[in-house]
């Protein structure tokens, strides 16, 4: 069982995934700070000083902090848009690599081209 776990844990895909999770967590913190410290205060300023952090609905002992929910939605939109742009750029770069011809070897002639060339050589030999 231990050997199977080591094989699984040391595969390239698992390590790549672990790195992606760590980077994603750090990116999430950066976006949260961007939203909380820059974007939401600007929106609050533009909406006559509304502070979304303190927006809440209270009913008895129950407090629903919908302002935090709004901030989380803005976080999600920014992260989703950033991931969309990154994936789009990666897809475009891979597409360009696939479209560009391989350097070094010229493209091989097709079967029809080879047969046409052989026919022409035979015609030239017969006419001489």
C-alpha positions in Angstrom: 0.0 0.0 0.0 2.8 2.4 0.9 4.5 1.8 -2.5 1.3 2.4 -4.3 0.8 5.7 -2.4 4.4 6.8 -3.3 3.8 6.0 -7.0 0.6 8.1 -6.9 2.0 11.0 -4.9 5.2 11.3 -7.0 3.4 11.3 -10.4 4.0 14.5 -12.4 0.2 15.3 -12.5 -0.2 15.1 -8.8 2.8 17.4 -8.2 1.5 19.9 -10.8 -1.9 19.8 -9.2 -0.4 20.5 -5.8 1.6 23.5 -7.1 -1.6 24.8 -8.8 -3.6 24.6 -5.5 -0.9 26.5 -3.7 -0.7 29.2 -6.3 -4.4 29.3 -6.6 -4.7 29.9 -2.8 -2.2 32.7 -3.0 -4.0 34.2 -6.0 -7.3 34.0 -4.1 -5.8 36.0 -1.2 -4.5 38.6 -3.6 -7.9 39.0 -5.3 -9.7 39.1 -2.0 -7.4 41.9 -0.9 -7.9 43.7 -4.2 -11.7 43.5 -3.8 -11.8 44.4 -0.1 -9.1 47.1 0.0 -9.4 48.7 -3.5 -12.5 47.9 -5.5 -15.2 47.9 -2.8 -14.0 51.2 -1.2 -14.1 52.8 -4.6 -17.6 51.4 -5.2 -18.6 52.7 -1.7 -17.2 56.1 -2.6 -19.2 56.2 -5.9 -22.4 55.1 -4.0 -22.2 57.9 -1.5 -20.2 56.1 1.2 -22.0 52.8 1.4 -19.7 50.3 3.1 -20.5 46.8 1.8 -18.7 45.1 4.7 -21.3 46.3 7.2 -24.4 45.7 5.0 -26.5 43.2 6.9 -30.1 42.3 7.7 -30.9 41.7 11.3 -34.0 39.8 12.5 -33.9 39.1 16.2 -30.8 37.1 16.9 -30.2 36.3 13.3 -27.7 38.5 11.3 -27.5 38.0 7.5 -24.3 39.8 6.2 -25.2 40.1 2.6 -22.5 42.7 2.1 -19.8 40.0 2.6 -21.7 37.9 0.1 -21.6 40.7 -2.5 -17.8 41.0 -1.9 -17.5 37.2 -2.4 -19.4 37.5 -5.7 -17.0 40.2 -6.9 -14.1 38.0 -5.8 -15.5 35.1 -7.8 -16.1 37.2 -10.9 -12.5 38.5 -10.9 -11.0 35.0 -10.3 -13.2 33.4 -13.0 -12.4 36.1 -15.5 -8.6 35.8 -14.8 -8.8 32.0 -15.2 -10.8 32.5 -18.4 -8.1 34.9 -19.9 -5.3 32.6 -18.8 -6.9 29.5 -20.4 -7.7 31.5 -23.6 -4.1 32.6 -23.9 -2.8 29.0 -23.4 -5.3 27.7 -25.9 -4.3 30.3 -28.5 -0.6 29.6 -28.0 -1.1 25.8 -28.4 -3.2 26.4 -31.5 -0.4 28.5 -33.0 2.1 25.8 -32.2 0.0 23.2 -33.9 -0.6 25.3 -37.0 3.0 26.2 -37.6 4.8 23.6 -39.7 7.5 21.6 -38.1 10.9 23.0 -38.8 13.6 20.9 -40.4 11.9 18.5 -42.6 10.0 19.6 -45.7 6.5 18.1 -46.1 6.5 14.7 -47.8 4.8 14.5 -51.2 1.5 12.8 -51.4 0.9 9.5 -53.2 -0.7 11.3 -56.1 2.2 13.7 -56.5 4.6 10.7 -56.5 2.6 8.8 -59.2 2.4 11.9 -61.3 6.1 12.4 -61.1 6.8 8.8 -62.1 4.4 9.1 -65.0 6.1 12.2 -66.3 9.6 10.5 -66.0 8.3 7.5 -67.9 6.9 9.7 -70.7 10.2 11.6 -70.9 12.2 8.3 -71.2 9.9 7.0 -74.0 10.1 10.2 -76.0 13.9 10.2 -76.0 
